[in-house]
Amino acid sequence: MLSIGQLMEKGYTLYMKNCHLTIKDYNGRLITYVRMSKNRMFPLNIQYDAAKCLSAITNNKEWLWHLRLGHLNFTSLKMLVSKKMVKGMPHIVHLDEVCESCVLSKHHRSSFAKEVNW
């Protein structure tokens, strides 16, 4: 689904004529030319690379499950395995390494001063 309003806000130009939709970028370059289907929709088949944000950068199964489950601690990961609560989850061994994201999220933040002394 595409939002025509959002495309226009981003600078795209849309033309609808003779049962066709044309979308051009802000430089006038053709993005797509689509024929209207029988149900009055414009099916857009986009060719794209694999999503980079969804690919994990680890080969270690323990860390992969730690990341998949929102940085869940390893004690809880072991409990999930022992109670067979997650299908396909391998035996988890806690590693000596630390997760940089977990450490940063638990880092103490100094509060703002309530008063300023001059």
PyRosetta script that sets phi, psi and omega in degrees:
from pyrosetta import init, pose_from_sequence

init()
pose = pose_from_sequence("MLSIGQLMEKGYTLYMKNCHLTIKDYNGRLITYVRMSKNRMFPLNIQYDAAKCLSAITNNKEWLWHLRLGHLNFTSLKMLVSKKMVKGMPHIVHLDEVCESCVLSKHHRSSFAKEVNW")
pose.set_psi(1, 134.9)
pose.set_omega(1, 177.4)
pose.set_phi(2, -118.7)
pose.set_psi(2, 143.8)
pose.set_omega(2, 174.9)
pose.set_phi(3, -97.0)
pose.set_psi(3, 117.8)
pose.set_omega(3, 179.6)
pose.set_phi(4, -62.1)
pose.set_psi(4, -40.9)
pose.set_omega(4, 178.9)
pose.set_phi(5, -60.4)
pose.set_psi(5, -42.7)
pose.set_omega(5, 179.3)
pose.set_phi(6, -67.9)
pose.set_psi(6, -37.5)
pose.set_omega(6, 177.2)
pose.set_phi(7, -63.1)
pose.set_psi(7, -42.0)
pose.set_omega(7, 179.6)
pose.set_phi(8, -65.6)
pose.set_psi(8, -39.9)
pose.set_omega(8, 177.7)
pose.set_phi(9, -61.4)
pose.set_psi(9, -32.2)
pose.set_omega(9, -179.5)
pose.set_phi(10, -82.9)
pose.set_psi(10, -1.8)
pose.set_omega(10, 175.9)
pose.set_phi(11, 98.2)
pose.set_psi(11, 7.6)
pose.set_omega(11, 177.7)
pose.set_phi(12, -80.9)
pose.set_psi(12, 151.8)
pose.set_omega(12, 177.3)
pose.set_phi(13, -111.4)
pose.set_psi(13, 134.1)
pose.set_omega(13, -179.5)
pose.set_phi(14, -120.3)
pose.set_psi(14, 134.3)
pose.set_omega(14, 176.0)
pose.set_phi(15, -124.1)
pose.set_psi(15, 133.6)
pose.set_omega(15, 174.4)
pose.set_phi(16, -124.8)
pose.set_psi(16, 115.7)
pose.set_omega(16, -177.3)
pose.set_phi(17, -155.5)
pose.set_psi(17, 140.0)
pose.set_omega(17, 176.7)
pose.set_phi(18, 51.0)
pose.set_psi(18, 45.9)
pose.set_omega(18, 177.4)
pose.set_phi(19, 63.1)
pose.set_psi(19, 27.0)
pose.set_omega(19, 177.0)
pose.set_phi(20, -129.8)
pose.set_psi(20, 148.3)
pose.set_omega(20, 174.9)
pose.set_phi(21, -116.0)
pose.set_psi(21, 129.4)
pose.set_omega(21, 176.3)
pose.set_phi(22, -119.3)
pose.set_psi(22, 129.5)
pose.set_omega(22, 176.3)
pose.set_phi(23, -119.3)
pose.set_psi(23, 128.5)
pose.set_omega(23, 178.0)
pose.set_phi(24, -124.2)
pose.set_psi(24, 151.0)
pose.set_omega(24, 178.2)
pose.set_phi(25, -81.0)
pose.set_psi(25, -177.5)
pose.set_omega(25, -176.2)
pose.set_phi(26, -66.0)
pose.set_psi(26, -16.1)
pose.set_omega(26, 176.1)
pose.set_phi(27, -95.0)
pose.set_psi(27, 2.9)
pose.set_omega(27, -179.8)
pose.set_phi(28, 83.7)
pose.set_psi(28, 8.4)
pose.set_omega(28, 178.5)
pose.set_phi(29, -79.5)
pose.set_psi(29, 139.2)
pose.set_omega(29, -178.5)
pose.set_phi(30, -67.8)
pose.set_psi(30, 126.1)
pose.set_omega(30, 175.5)
pose.set_phi(31, -96.4)
pose.set_psi(31, -49.2)
pose.set_omega(31, 178.5)
pose.set_phi(32, -156.1)
pose.set_psi(32, 155.9)
pose.set_omega(32, 176.0)
pose.set_phi(33, -136.0)
pose.set_psi(33, 111.3)
pose.set_omega(33, -171.1)
pose.set_phi(34, -124.2)
pose.set_psi(34, 137.6)
pose.set_omega(34, 175.8)
pose.set_phi(35, -87.8)
pose.set_psi(35, 141.8)
pose.set_omega(35, 178.8)
pose.set_phi(36, -70.1)
pose.set_psi(36, 137.8)
pose.set_omega(36, 179.5)
pose.set_phi(37, -85.0)
pose.set_psi(37, 177.1)
pose.set_omega(37, -177.8)
pose.set_phi(38, -62.1)
pose.set_psi(38, -30.0)
pose.set_omega(38, -179.7)
pose.set_phi(39, -92.1)
pose.set_psi(39, 21.5)
pose.set_omega(39, 176.6)
pose.set_phi(40, 61.8)
pose.set_psi(40, 35.8)
pose.set_omega(40, 175.6)
pose.set_phi(41, -114.7)
pose.set_psi(41, 161.3)
pose.set_omega(41, 177.2)
pose.set_phi(42, -114.2)
pose.set_psi(42, 89.7)
pose.set_omega(42, -178.3)
pose.set_phi(43, -68.9)
pose.set_psi(43, 125.5)
pose.set_omega(43, -176.7)
pose.set_phi(44, -115.6)
pose.set_psi(44, 113.1)
pose.set_omega(44, 177.7)
pose.set_phi(45, -96.2)
pose.set_psi(45, 110.8)
pose.set_omega(45, -176.6)
pose.set_phi(46, -102.8)
pose.set_psi(46, 127.9)
pose.set_omega(46, 173.9)
pose.set_phi(47, -87.9)
pose.set_psi(47, 126.6)
pose.set_omega(47, -178.2)
pose.set_phi(48, -143.2)
pose.set_psi(48, 158.0)
pose.set_omega(48, 175.5)
pose.set_phi(49, -77.9)
pose.set_psi(49, 167.0)
pose.set_omega(49, 177.0)
pose.set_phi(50, -60.3)
pose.set_psi(50, 142.0)
pose.set_omega(50, -178.7)
pose.set_phi(51, -65.0)
pose.set_psi(51, 121.7)
pose.set_omega(51, -178.6)
pose.set_phi(52, -72.3)
pose.set_psi(52, -34.5)
pose.set_omega(52, -175.7)
pose.set_phi(53, -68.9)
pose.set_psi(53, -20.1)
pose.set_omega(53, -178.0)
pose.set_phi(54, -95.8)
pose.set_psi(54, -5.0)
pose.set_omega(54, -178.1)
pose.set_phi(55, -93.3)
pose.set_psi(55, 132.2)
pose.set_omega(55, 180.0)
pose.set_phi(56, -82.6)
pose.set_psi(56, 150.9)
pose.set_omega(56, -177.3)
pose.set_phi(57, -107.9)
pose.set_psi(57, 33.3)
pose.set_omega(57, -179.6)
pose.set_phi(58, -137.1)
pose.set_psi(58, 146.9)
pose.set_omega(58, 175.7)
pose.set_phi(59, -101.7)
pose.set_psi(59, -8.1)
pose.set_omega(59, -178.0)
pose.set_phi(60, -80.2)
pose.set_psi(60, 123.2)
pose.set_omega(60, -176.0)
pose.set_phi(61, -65.4)
pose.set_psi(61, -36.1)
pose.set_omega(61, 179.3)
pose.set_phi(62, -62.2)
pose.set_psi(62, -46.7)
pose.set_omega(62, -179.7)
pose.set_phi(63, -69.3)
pose.set_psi(63, -33.8)
pose.set_omega(63, 178.3)
pose.set_phi(64, -61.0)
pose.set_psi(64, -44.5)
pose.set_omega(64, 178.7)
pose.set_phi(65, -71.1)
pose.set_psi(65, -33.6)
pose.set_omega(65, 174.7)
pose.set_phi(66, -59.2)
pose.set_psi(66, -43.4)
pose.set_omega(66, 179.6)
pose.set_phi(67, -72.5)
pose.set_psi(67, -43.1)
pose.set_omega(67, -178.6)
pose.set_phi(68, -59.3)
pose.set_psi(68, -37.6)
pose.set_omega(68, -176.0)
pose.set_phi(69, -96.9)
pose.set_psi(69, 31.4)
pose.set_omega(69, 172.8)
pose.set_phi(70, 69.5)
pose.set_psi(70, 38.7)
pose.set_omega(70, 178.4)
pose.set_phi(71, 64.2)
pose.set_psi(71, 39.6)
pose.set_omega(71, 177.0)
pose.set_phi(72, -65.2)
pose.set_psi(72, 140.7)
pose.set_omega(72, -177.5)
pose.set_phi(73, -67.3)
pose.set_psi(73, 158.0)
pose.set_omega(73, -172.7)
pose.set_phi(74, -70.4)
pose.set_psi(74, -28.2)
pose.set_omega(74, 175.9)
pose.set_phi(75, -63.2)
pose.set_psi(75, -43.7)
pose.set_omega(75, 178.5)
pose.set_phi(76, -69.2)
pose.set_psi(76, -35.3)
pose.set_omega(76, 176.3)
pose.set_phi(77, -62.1)
pose.set_psi(77, -41.9)
pose.set_omega(77, 178.0)
pose.set_phi(78, -63.5)
pose.set_psi(78, -38.5)
pose.set_omega(78, 179.2)
pose.set_phi(79, -64.0)
pose.set_psi(79, -41.2)
pose.set_omega(79, 177.9)
pose.set_phi(80, -59.7)
pose.set_psi(80, -39.0)
pose.set_omega(80, 179.4)
pose.set_phi(81, -70.0)
pose.set_psi(81, -47.2)
pose.set_omega(81, -175.8)
pose.set_phi(82, -64.2)
pose.set_psi(82, -33.5)
pose.set_omega(82, 179.6)
pose.set_phi(83, -93.4)
pose.set_psi(83, 5.1)
pose.set_omega(83, 178.7)
pose.set_phi(84, 51.1)
pose.set_psi(84, 49.2)
pose.set_omega(84, -177.7)
pose.set_phi(85, -89.9)
pose.set_psi(85, -16.1)
pose.set_omega(85, -179.9)
pose.set_phi(86, -126.3)
pose.set_psi(86, 122.3)
pose.set_omega(86, 179.4)
pose.set_phi(87, -71.7)
pose.set_psi(87, 135.9)
pose.set_omega(87, 175.2)
pose.set_phi(88, 82.0)
pose.set_psi(88, 3.1)
pose.set_omega(88, -178.7)
pose.set_phi(89, -81.2)
pose.set_psi(89, 126.4)
pose.set_omega(89, -178.6)
pose.set_phi(90, -76.9)
pose.set_psi(90, 170.3)
pose.set_omega(90, 175.2)
pose.set_phi(91, -61.5)
pose.set_psi(91, 130.9)
pose.set_omega(91, -176.2)
pose.set_phi(92, -101.1)
pose.set_psi(92, 128.6)
pose.set_omega(92, 174.6)
pose.set_phi(93, -115.9)
pose.set_psi(93, 126.1)
pose.set_omega(93, -179.9)
pose.set_phi(94, -69.7)
pose.set_psi(94, 131.6)
pose.set_omega(94, -178.6)
pose.set_phi(95, -96.4)
pose.set_psi(95, 159.1)
pose.set_omega(95, 179.9)
pose.set_phi(96, -78.3)
pose.set_psi(96, -11.7)
pose.set_omega(96, -179.5)
pose.set_phi(97, -75.4)
pose.set_psi(97, 159.1)
pose.set_omega(97, 177.5)
pose.set_phi(98, -114.9)
pose.set_psi(98, 152.2)
pose.set_omega(98, 178.0)
pose.set_phi(99, -89.5)
pose.set_psi(99, 119.6)
pose.set_omega(99, -177.1)
pose.set_phi(100, -58.7)
pose.set_psi(100, -41.2)
pose.set_omega(100, 179.8)
pose.set_phi(101, -64.3)
pose.set_psi(101, -40.2)
pose.set_omega(101, 179.0)
pose.set_phi(102, -66.2)
pose.set_psi(102, -40.9)
pose.set_omega(102, 179.3)
pose.set_phi(103, -64.0)
pose.set_psi(103, -44.9)
pose.set_omega(103, 179.7)
pose.set_phi(104, -64.5)
pose.set_psi(104, -36.9)
pose.set_omega(104, -178.3)
pose.set_phi(105, -71.9)
pose.set_psi(105, -24.0)
pose.set_omega(105, 179.0)
pose.set_phi(106, -94.1)
pose.set_psi(106, -2.3)
pose.set_omega(106, -178.1)
pose.set_phi(107, -65.2)
pose.set_psi(107, 136.9)
pose.set_omega(107, -179.6)
pose.set_phi(108, -68.9)
pose.set_psi(108, 136.5)
pose.set_omega(108, 176.6)
pose.set_phi(109, -111.6)
pose.set_psi(109, 133.2)
pose.set_omega(109, 177.7)
pose.set_phi(110, -72.9)
pose.set_psi(110, 138.0)
pose.set_omega(110, 179.7)
pose.set_phi(111, -82.7)
pose.set_psi(111, 161.4)
pose.set_omega(111, 177.5)
pose.set_phi(112, -73.3)
pose.set_psi(112, 147.2)
pose.set_omega(112, 177.9)
pose.set_phi(113, -68.9)
pose.set_psi(113, 138.8)
pose.set_omega(113, 179.5)
pose.set_phi(114, -76.3)
pose.set_psi(114, -30.6)
pose.set_omega(114, 179.8)
pose.set_phi(115, -133.7)
pose.set_psi(115, 155.9)
pose.set_omega(115, 175.5)
pose.set_phi(116, -113.7)
pose.set_psi(116, 123.6)
pose.set_omega(116, 177.4)
pose.set_phi(117, -92.9)
pose.set_psi(117, 124.8)
pose.set_omega(117, 179.4)
pose.set_phi(118, -96.8)
pose.dump_pdb("model.pdb")
